[in-house]
């Protein structure tokens, strides 16, 4: 079988960009067992409640749900087990320093296959307040109205 090329998204956390202001992003590998990879190839993962923590100099992904593999036997995995993330030592040290600051957390944005290996895009983020969310929505609506008006003007309709 030919080796996979490129990037294939398995799951994304669309809510994360709404609830958090992303400061920095990191790409991390994930330590998985065989049935987890097979289940991910079927696209059965959810990042909805997932978050990452730094414990004893290692980064762990918690709350990630990977459904049990349908054809698995007694070797099947636990769907919500804690999974270790693979990062460079320098990145982990930086994350330890940043997460000690108040209000910063590690949130997974997406999970994908990159050249056949499972990767997680991890964001160092600060939680948004309700008024920040309203401002973001208002700005997005204004941008949408502007682009519609520009499209009409380019087509010759000025209404």
N, C-alpha and C positions, 0 to 999 in steps of 0.2 A: 504494500500500500504506500502511496506517495505521501511524503511529509507535508503537513498543513503549512500554508503560508499566509501571512497577513494577520488581521485582527477580526475575530468574530465575537460580538457582544453576546453574553449569556443572560445577564440581568443588569438593570440599572436602577439607581435609587433617585427617581425624579423629584421626590419630596425633599431630598437633602438640600438641593440648591434653593428651594423655597424657604426652608427652615433655618438654614445656616448661611453665613457669609464666608465663602471659601477664601482662605489666606494663601495656602500652598498645597500642592498635590504631589503625591508620591506613587510610584508603581511598585507593588510588592508581589512576590510569589506566595503561593499558599501551599501548605503541607496537607495533602489529601490522601485518602486510601482509594483503592481501585474502584469500588462501587460508587464513590462520590464522583469520580471523573466520568464514569459511564452515565450517571444521572445528569451531570452538567452537560454532557453532549446532547442529551435529550432536552436541555433547556429548562430543567426543573430546579430553579433556585429563586430565593427571595431575599432581597437586601432590606426589606421594609423595617425591621427592628434591629438591624445589625449595627454594631459599633466596635471600635478597637480600643484596647487598653495596653499600657506598657507596664509589665510586671517583671521584676528582677532582670532588667536589661533585655527583655524579649517582648515582642509585640504579638498580641493575640487578637483574633477576630471572634467576637462573641455575638450570639443571636442570629447568625446567618443560618437560614433554613435551606438545606439541600435535601430534597425528597428522597426517600429510600428508592433504590433501584428495583424496578419491577421484577427482574429476573434474578435478583440476588437471593442467596440462601442464608444460612446461618452467619455468613461473613458480611452481611449487610451492615451499614454504618448507622449511627444514631443521628437523626436529622439535624438537631440543634447543638451538636457538640462544639466545644471551643477548638478553634483551629489556629495553628501558629502561622505567622506571616514572616516571610523571608526578606529582610532588608539589610543593607550594608551597615556596619557598626557606626559609621559617622552619621548616617541618617537616623539611626535609633537614638544616638546621643543627642542629636538636635531635637528630636521629638520629645525626649525626656525633659529637656530644658523648656521647650515651648508649652508642653501640657501642664507643667508646674505653674505656669501663668494662669491667672483666673479666667474662667470662661472659655478656654480653648479645649476642643475635643477632637477626636479622630473619628471621621465618618467615612464609610465606604461609599463611593459615588457609582462605581460600576465594576462588574466582573466580566472578564472576557478571556478568550483563548488568544494567545500571542505566539505564533509559530508552534502550536501544539501544546503549549504550557499554560496553565491557568494563572491569571494575574488579577490583582485587585487594584483599582485606582482609589487610593486613600487620600482623603482631604483633611488638612489641619484647618479647622473651622471654628468660628465664633457664632453662637446662637443669635438669631435675629429677634428683635422685639416685635410686637404687633404693629407698631407704627412703621417700622422698617419694611415689613411685608407689604403694608398698604402703599408705601412710596414706590416699591419695586413694581407692584401691579399697576399703579398709576403711570409710571414711566413706560412700562411695556405697552399699555393702551395708547398712550400719546405717540409712541414710536410707530405703532400699527396704523394710527390715523394719518400720520405724516406720510408713511409709505403708500397708503391708499390714495391720498391726495396727489402724490407725485406720480403714481401710476396713471391716474386719471388725466393729469396734465400732459403726460407724455403721449397718451392716446388721443389727445385733442378735446377731451370732455372736461370742462372746468367746473362742473357741479359737484 
